[in-house]
Amino acid sequence: MEKKPFVTLEQIQEIVKTYPTPFHIYDEKGIRENARKLKQAFAWNKGFREYFAVKATPNPYLMEILKEEGIGSDCSSYSELLLSDAVGLKGHDIMFSSNVTPDEDFVKAAELGAIINFDDLSLIDHYAKLAPFQDTMCCRYNPGGEFTLQNEIMDTPKDAKYGMTKEQLFEAFAKLKAYGVKNFGIHAFLASNTVALGYYPKLAGILFELAVEISRKLDVHISFINLSGGVGVAYRPDQEPNDILAIGEAVHRVYDEILVPAGMDDVAIYTELGRFMLAPYGHLIAKVLHQKHIWKDYAGLDACAANLMRPAMYGAYHHITVLGKEDAPCDHKYDVTGGLCENNDKFAIDRMLPLIENGDYVAIHDTGAHGFSMGYNYNAKLRSAELLLQEDGSVKQIRRAETPQDYFATLDYPGLKDKK
Ligand SMILES: *Cc1c(COP(=O)(O)O)cnc(C)c1O
C-alpha cells in the first residue's frame, strides 16, 4: 500500500515557524478513527476494553484522547502509573503488567486500585507482604516452545523472560484463591508486531482453552482474558495493514467455539495495544542539514537515533517521504543518517528516494509508538518536542523540546547553571 504522510510540506513550513525541527507530530483524527474501529471490532464482547500500553507513547495529552475514546492504560512502571493517575484513569481503568517489579511499583498500583498482572509465581507471596489483594487479579502465561502461525515461527516464548509455566499458573491461581481473590484474568504476549490476521485468534484459542481448564479444575471465576499487545502495523509499503474488524470477528468465532459451550460467555476480552493504537499516527519530521558523497551518498538530518531508535536498535524499516517531492521519481540511493558518533545512526540504508536538497523536510513514518519514548540522550543530544495535529487542523505543542538546562538538570555543578 502506498504510504502517504498525514501532513504536507505547506503545513510543515507553517509549523516550523513556531516549532523548529526535529519534532514528533501526532494525528488526532487518525488516532480517534482507529480507536473507534478497534472498539467496533470487539463490540460483540460486552466487557471488551483496550488498555493502551503507555510505554509506547507516554504522553498524557495522547492518553487523554484515548481515554475519551473509552481506553484505559497498561502500565509497566511507577512513573507510568503516575501518568495514568494524572489523566484521571482510576481503579480498573489501569492494568499493571510489569516484570522484575520493584516493591514501590506494586504498592502504587495497589493504591490506585489497578488490576495487577503477576509476571511470576514467586511474586504472589511477596506481594502479600506489601499490599492487600483485590477482588480481581491477573497472571501472565508463558507456554514455552515456539509460537507458529501457518508453520511460520512468529516468536519463541521458551526464550522469553515473561510469564509463568502452565504448572506455575495453576499454582498461582490456587494461591490467589486462598488469599481471597474472586475474579481472575489470564494474560499472554507471544509475538510482537504481527501483521497477520491469525495472531490474536490463535492466542485467544490457547488462552480460552486454558481458561476453561483452570476454571474447571480450580473452581475459580475467570473474568477476563488479556490478549495484550502484538497486533502490528505495516511499516513497509509492500505490507498489508491489519484489518482489525476481521481480527475481532475471528476472535469472536474462537470465543463461540470454546468459551460459550463451556458456559463462560461472560468472559471479557482485554487488549493492551500500543503500536497498533498510535504508530501510524505519528511522524518524526526532520530537516536535511548536510549531504556528503563519499563511497556512498548520505543525507544527514537534524534528527538522529536519539529521537527514533528502532532502525539503529532492530534494523527496523521506517518509510521516509521527502515532503513536497511525493510524486518525484525515487531514482537516487541514499543512506539517511543522524549526527551521532555511531555508524548505526541511520534511519535508512540504500533507500531509493527523490533527489534530496539541503533544507528539504522529511517525514519518517510510523513513529507514533516506540518512537519518542525510546529516545535517549547519547552524544548529549536533546529530546525533541511532541506536537499534536488537532482535528481542526491546528497544532498544539504537547511536549516542548529539551534545552541544555534539562540535560544538566540532575548535575549540581556551578559552571553549568546558566549555560544556554
Ligand atoms: C509492550 C507491551 C505491550 C504493547 O505492545 P505493542 O507491540 O506496542 O502492541 C502490551 N503489553 C505489554 C505487557 C507490553 O510489554
The ligand as an ORCA input file, in Angstrom:
! r2SCAN-3c Opt
* xyz 0 1
  C       4.953     -3.594     25.078
  C       3.778     -4.223     25.678
  C       2.514     -4.054     25.094
  C       2.290     -3.306     23.804
  O       2.907     -3.924     22.751
  P       2.666     -3.372     21.250
  O       3.533     -4.235     20.419
  O       3.065     -1.949     21.263
  O       1.230     -3.547     20.973
  C       1.435     -4.608     25.741
  N       1.576     -5.295     26.897
  C       2.770     -5.477     27.480
  C       2.847     -6.225     28.755
  C       3.909     -4.964     26.890
  O       5.094     -5.160     27.453
*
